Amino acid sequence: MSEDRRIEIVRHLSEEDLDQLLSEADDDKIVRRLTFVKNLYEGDTLEEAANRVGKSQSTSSRWARRWNKGGLGLLTPNFGAGRPPKLGEDEQEELLELLRKGQPWKSQEVQHLLNEEFDVEYHPVYLGKFLKKLGLSRAIPRTKRPSRPENAEEILEERVGDAFDEDTDEPHNKQDGDDEEGWVVDDEICTDGGTVLGFFDTSQPQPWDNSQRLYYVDDPHITRPLVRHDEPTVGFYALNGESVVSFPENQEKEQICACLERVREQNPVGRILLVLDNFSSHICLYTRRRAHQLGIDLVFLPVGSPDLNPIEPVWKSLRWEASPLIVESAEEFRALVTDLFERLTDRVSFAVSWIENFLASHIQKLS
């Protein structure tokens, strides 16, 4: 094929036979294909022939290959009523590559692509099964933050390994440039007896959150009292200790440290490894030093990587379960959130993949 994308077309039929088929054809799809071949007969490039019938260059290449390989039989499969033709293995690979380049897709867009590129239509119910069999997944896309490093998982794996490293006497939370005073564990703190690992994060669930779809006969509304929950909700999701939820006045460093003190109160024995994000009140010297005094070593997530914190799906489930419930006051809402958080964090299932990816070689060190 030359630079102008001309192709040597096999003349399975004479031009007269081709014209005869065109005059007898009553299916638009067949007419477009035969017209495409006739245009190639007359010297069009692939691009010119495709443009005349309103098709893409990739479609024109596929049609030309089919014609050259098998003539009319391969170029014009059965477009009659009944079950649509299935895509062969080569066509499925081609479809998968098109989907990969243009992802994400709505189901209507996939159906349009199948129709335009392959002249195949699937019933909406079967389309989902077909795409799942093809290896596609259907999920709400996460927004990837520009600040997130490409090797975020490797960075976190290294940080978890460093936190479990017991060969250094340097305080884990201490960074270059920090002053030397205050890096002493409080006398009453017991860091012997294994390690407690947990995940720390702040959320803002509200009494009016609507996350759960419910069945209605008539008007789908819930009448709610005008209740507002102003304080942040700070949670500690423990894998092998006691989970804790707190409602500080704000997210300033003093309030965050008070939440860490509650974590230590509920987990009085053992060293605590606490995975958390890079919020300013988390990474500041005041918080890092106070955490060390409490026997808590902080493992910071890579920047822009909230999806690597297993407490995120805990918050999502909490909102979902709380959304249809009605409370009369902020105090009642806090009690509801506390009950839901304690019940949800009894499950390790939110952290199964995290354990497999980052904890497999250290799990024997947990208490």
Rosetta blueprint (number, residue, H / E / L):
1 M L
2 S L
3 E L
4 D L
5 R L
6 R L
7 I L
8 E L
9 I L
10 V L
11 R L
12 H L
13 L L
14 S L
15 E H
16 E H
17 D H
18 L H
19 D H
20 Q H
21 L H
22 L H
23 S H
24 E H
25 A L
26 D L
27 D L
28 D H
29 K H
30 I H
31 V H
32 R H
33 R H
34 L H
35 T H
36 F H
37 V H
38 K H
39 N H
40 L H
41 Y H
42 E L
43 G L
44 D L
45 T L
46 L H
47 E H
48 E H
49 A H
50 A H
51 N H
52 R H
53 V L
54 G L
55 K L
56 S L
57 Q H
58 S H
59 T H
60 S H
61 S H
62 R H
63 W H
64 A H
65 R H
66 R H
67 W H
68 N H
69 K H
70 G H
71 G L
72 L H
73 G H
74 L H
75 L H
76 T L
77 P L
78 N L
79 F L
80 G L
81 A L
82 G L
83 R L
84 P L
85 P L
86 K L
87 L L
88 G L
89 E H
90 D H
91 E H
92 Q H
93 E H
94 E H
95 L H
96 L H
97 E H
98 L H
99 L H
100 R H
101 K H
102 G H
103 Q L
104 P L
105 W L
106 K L
107 S H
108 Q H
109 E H
110 V H
111 Q H
112 H H
113 L H
114 L H
115 N H
116 E H
117 E H
118 F H
119 D L
120 V L
121 E L
122 Y L
123 H L
124 P H
125 V H
126 Y H
127 L H
128 G H
129 K H
130 F H
131 L H
132 K H
133 K H
134 L H
135 G L
136 L L
137 S L
138 R L
139 A L
140 I L
141 P L
142 R L
143 T L
144 K L
145 R L
146 P L
147 S L
148 R L
149 P L
150 E L
151 N L
152 A H
153 E H
154 E H
155 I H
156 L H
157 E H
158 E H
159 R H
160 V H
161 G H
162 D H
163 A H
164 F H
165 D L
166 E L
167 D L
168 T L
169 D L
170 E L
171 P L
172 H L
173 N L
174 K L
175 Q L
176 D L
177 G L
178 D L
179 D L
180 E L
181 E L
182 G L
183 W L
184 V L
185 V L
186 D L
187 D L
188 E L
189 I L
190 C E
191 T E
192 D E
193 G E
194 G E
195 T E
196 V E
197 L E
198 G E
199 F E
200 F E
201 D E
202 T E
203 S E
204 Q L
205 P L
206 Q L
207 P L
208 W L
209 D L
210 N L
211 S L
212 Q L
213 R L
214 L L
215 Y L
216 Y L
217 V L
218 D L
219 D L
220 P L
221 H L
222 I L
223 T L
224 R L
225 P L
226 L L
227 V L
228 R L
229 H L
230 D L
231 E L
232 P L
233 T E
234 V E
235 G E
236 F E
237 Y E
238 A E
239 L L
240 N L
241 G L
242 E L
243 S L
244 V E
245 V E
246 S E
247 F L
248 P L
249 E L
250 N L
251 Q L
252 E L
253 K H
254 E H
255 Q H
256 I H
257 C H
258 A H
259 C H
260 L H
261 E H
262 R H
263 V H
264 R H
265 E H
266 Q H
267 N L
268 P L
269 V E
270 G E
271 R E
272 I E
273 L E
274 L E
275 V E
276 L E
277 D L
278 N L
279 F L
280 S H
281 S H
282 H H
283 I H
284 C L
285 L H
286 Y H
287 T H
288 R H
289 R H
290 R H
291 A H
292 H H
293 Q H
294 L L
295 G L
296 I E
297 D E
298 L E
299 V E
300 F E
301 L L
302 P L
303 V L
304 G L
305 S L
306 P H
307 D H
308 L H
309 N L
310 P L
311 I H
312 E H
313 P H
314 V H
315 W H
316 K H
317 S H
318 L H
319 R H
320 W H
321 E H
322 A H
323 S L
324 P L
325 L L
326 I L
327 V L
328 E L
329 S L
330 A H
331 E H
332 E H
333 F H
334 R H
335 A H
336 L H
337 V H
338 T H
339 D H
340 L H
341 F H
342 E H
343 R H
344 L H
345 T L
346 D L
347 R L
348 V L
349 S H
350 F H
351 A H
352 V H
353 S H
354 W H
355 I H
356 E H
357 N H
358 F H
359 L H
360 A L
361 S L
362 H L
363 I H
364 Q H
365 K H
366 L E
367 S L
